[in-house]
Amino acid sequence: MSTPPPHTPHKPAPSPSPRRGRPREVLREINYPHGIHPALVPGLAVEDQRLHYGTDRVVFFVTAALIVAFVAWGVLSTESLTAASSAALTWVTGNTGWFFTALSTAAVLFMLFIGFSRTGRIPLGMDDEKPEYSFFSWLAMLFAAGMGIGLMFYGASEPLSHFGAGIPGFGAEAGSEEMTVYALVQTAFHWGLNPWAMYAVVGAAVAYGAYRRGRPPLISRIFVPLIGQRRAEGGLGRLIDVFAIFATLFGTAASLGIGALQIARGLELVAGWGPMGNGGLIAVIAVLTAAFVVSAVSGVARGIRYLSNTNLLLAFLLALFVFVAGPTVLILDLVPAVFSTYLHEYLWMTGQTGGWGEDATGFAGSWTVFYWAWWLSWSPFVGMFIAKISRGRTLRQFVTVVLVVPSSMCILWFVVIGGTATYLQRTGTDLAAAGGQEAVLFGMLDALPLGAITSVLAMVVIAIFFVTSADSASIVMGTLSQRGRPEPNRLVVVFWGLCLGAIAAIMMLVGGDDALTGMQNLVTVSALPFAVVVAFLMVAFYKDLRSDPATIRHAFAVSAMSKAVIHGIEEHGDDFALQVEHAAGARAAGETFDSHDPAVTDWYRRVDENGEEIDLEAERAEGPDAGAEHVESPGAGPERKLDPAGPRS
């Protein structure tokens, strides 16, 4: 994949022309902020604000203290942490499993609504701002966001598990040809629209707030229209950012943990090493975490980006090899079967909860609820990346592409890898007995030509995904803990990366002989607070969209047209034309709209450090650096930017 073009500094759009409304002098007399009617504001980019970046000590130290305490608990009393996590998981899945399912479904419906209703025309940026990346570069980076450790680990193992054990409610016998389709459809449900809708909710809200409302790219700032500026910047907002970091830590650590599981198993099978146990797994995590730290400290971010892009190419070549060397015709047959059945059975799978009995409860707790929690914990990470690359797109473009393209790529991956695995199982190669889910991929590759080479390639791909995941997730957590700073301090980035490695190791210890179970337990429990955040986030985001300048203009247009037509017919019958003129009272287009309401004006009122209103025109005349950000602690060392190659789930 080609490297995305470099970032182009944002150029503030000029103030609206007086021809679009009353003369500028009249607007100033009416006392609008900066003399601009709220319906004519072209937007406000975060670069136009005088923001003070620097470490938020409350967010950083509270989260750090909680993580250190958790790691100490895991090291000093693994048994009690294991018991506590199991009990917490039982309570969460039994009492809030419905909430995770409802929230993931609500995210799909919410994104479809804002994308294809009147709000769909609102840009994630200034009026008439061009997208930063070309359409095909944007697609490529969205695809990059969907590729990663999770697909490598579950690509063969999840469809095979459903194929062998059966799925409650599907009327197909386990191990049958019909179950091959249903196993892939259930997997598509876990990796398709729902996760990408959850990512899209966070991504669209962050992008809208930063590039159209001029707010720092923080989860807490999305809540300004719901809780107010003061609370969003105060204790409640800090708590929201703590929840976002906490969820990202556990969600990403789970990905790193399963990557370590798979690499360790690959070394056992390919290199002939004996069983590694938890000690060996922790050693693998330590080595890969050290590789991340080296990359962070040495400042080789550009090299990591190129390596990441190369890794995506290697993953694509691996899938292409399996497609050619595996049951090619069957895979081609499965593509339409899986996609059509997925759409047909979507609502039914959504309703497969504990209401259907114990089997459905167990299945949902082990698979579906865990996945919804995992995607929620990844949503701050992937969402902030998607926000960065989607600047300048309309909400309609954003929803259409983000929901369809990466989810389709994920489903195609499972059809190729999972379809091949189930075919081999059905035709006599017992992959289910290969030694756990982490061994299924290597068992499948070993059954195909060049198995030794492709197995080594798979381990290389997983290892690089580990390093790039830790790198990108740590940058996002650094941004969240430094008041939205786009280039967080290097030492902060390294700290969060070390926390990721430590939590992944603790997850291994909690799981005991079944490390995967330990990771699933902790991810599901840790995601619950942020799930509540996302539920209210949708409310706050929609409230923002209701007062957007484009929404206000549309309301004025509908009102003006309706009143003008009625007045024209009443006065002139069939023979009338429309023209704009001053009208007060009942004939005014904005009769019921309060254009001085702080809810629609305060957000674009810019003030300096002393609270004095900034003259936008004078500042823009001074040049692009006049409104530059203020960064605290400039001598703290080089910073690192979010990898444009994308996060790795």
Secondary structure by P-SEA (a helix, b strand, c coil): cccccccccccccccccccccccaaaaaaacccccccccccccccccccccccccaaaaaaaaaaaaaaaaaaaaacaaaaaaaaaaaaaaaaaccaaaaaaaaaaaaaaaaaaacccccccccccccccccccaaaaaaaaaaaacccccccccccaaaaaaaacccccccccccaaaaaaaaaaaaaaccaaaaaaaaaaaaaaaaaaccccccccccccccccccaaaaacaaaaaaaaaaaaaaaaaaaaaaaaaaaaaaaaaaaccccccccaaaaaaaaaaaaaaaaaaaaacaaaaaaaaaaaaaaaaaaaaaaaaaacaaaaaaaaaaaaaaaaaaaaaaaaaccccccaaaaaaaaacaaaaaaaaaaaaaaaaaaaaaaaccccaaaaaaccccaaaaaaaaaaaaaaaaaaaaaaacccccccccccaaaaaaaaaccaaaaaaaaaaaaaaaaaaaaaaaaaaaaaaaaacccccccaaaaaaaaaaaaaaaaaaaaaacccaaaaaaaaaaaaaaaaaaaaaaaaaaaaaaaaacaaaaaaaaaaaaaaaaaaaaaacccccbbbbbccccccccccccccccccccccccccccccccccaaaaaaaaccccbbbbbcccccccccccccccccc
